[in-house]
Amino acid sequence: MEEQQLSSGLVLSGGGYKGIAHAGVLQFFDEAGIKPKMIAGTSAGSIVAGLYAFGIKPPEILDFFKSVNIFNWHHFTIKKAGIMDAYAFHKYLNKVFQNHTLGDLEIPLFITATDIVRGKLKIFSTETKIADALLASSAFPGVFSPFKIEDRLYSDGGILNNFPSNILQGRCDYIIGVNVCPLQEIEEPHLSSIKSVTARAYELMTTLNNYQKIQLCDWIIEPKALTAYSTFERNRLRMDQIYEIGYLAAKETFEEKKHNFQNLIL
């Protein structure tokens, strides 16, 4: 009698530039022959998931993050509800995805955002343009203006669900989760700017929600070393370090989980 093969799903949390660690994890997955059959992603996790599902290799995903200068003065706005205009980043994603929709991807992708008016979680349909879904999912409140798709206004998916493992529950047999937002221990002097306070508030807001969703995973990768890095990391050398941290965390935890993969569809 043949052993039953099981399908695997991957969850990628939000976390700003710490999301580069997701690409490092995927680099290890490629080397180990681990290919998720579906992916759920939020915010930075949605961007990495979208690029990967579109066929972009992990090292190129790192290069993509390096190419986006978030704090370029062209991105700032005084007319919208944010420091920066989310629409200004369309040029980066359109260059990659053009008019492709989520339904065009070979790997099913579940991208979340927050309907900021109705206070509801949104999981985008396959007809949604990939670039639009990623921008809506990544519109970090207080930093980026909400992003409108059709007649709905969306902000960061992490507001309501920063670790969307529940979306994959029942859709696959084995869930792998990558959480790049372990809670950081800080002191008062670290909270000396609007950006640092906003980032800390968002981190605290999502920690409890993340922990509950993490329990749904069969394999969790949560690199503690990422607490030393900023949500809006701008130094390219530190981006390389974040990538390496993700790679090593996946490699180290795989040793105790690899026996589970003999029956998985890779």
C-alpha angles and dihedrals in degrees: 000000000000119000114247114253116225130211123231131215130195129217120199118191129213120257113138114240090352082075087080084082087070088064090051089053090050090051089059091044090055091051092047094046094245111150117176115220092214137010134207117196141174130199109323087006089058092054093051091044092049094049093046095047088050090058101261111146119236096250088052090050088057089051090051092056090048090052094058112084099195096187097051107138090236088069097057122101137192095182100060137060097265143054089252132032110245089206090064089072094058090093092064095050097038089057088063105031103025106181098336117135131215088258090064092065120102091214112060107243128200111198121185133203136165120253091222095196098048096032093232135132114248125207107192121235125237090256092064117105110251094229092051094050092049094048092049092048092049101046095122107206117249091016105053126034116245115271122232123218113183103318099335128094117217137192133182115320089223091074090077104013120013093167108039099191090132089068090064094044107116093009096082138019101232125035123202115194130195115195114186094178108078109164112268124220107227141166131226096264089063090066098067101121140050089246094053094047092047091049092048093049091050091048093053092045093056100038098082093042090050093051093055092049093045089066089069092063126096091201122025124191111194113162106208091194089072090077086081092062133078127245087231099040111175104175111101094209090055089049088057088051092051090052091051092047090056092048094050094044090055092046094049097047092044090069091070095040104041094094087068092062100068091089098034123109101240 
